[in-house]
């Protein structure tokens, strides 16, 4: 079971894993709505100037990812295929689904 500290560590680690070449041309705010124990609201901002992340809500996200904290942590850790998670409803995407396809390779390394 993913704890809130583990989820925070995932988001803090995302910034270091981003490859500047992979984010070239992307300018977006992404909302993560994670349910269950350890869940919460998080955001990721990708801009030409760099990548930032934090807790809370953003006003107009380009995309929102909804999942349980456990499924999200398993997916980021490589134990759950992102496309399979989407197809089986374990994660839900609202907004720009094309951005979701670009996002996973960026944050998984």
Beta strands, then each sheet from edge to edge (+ up, - down):
strand 1: 28-35
strand 2: 40-47
strand 3: 50-55
strand 4: 63-68
strand 5: 91-95
sheet 1: 3+ 2- 1+ 4+ 5-
end
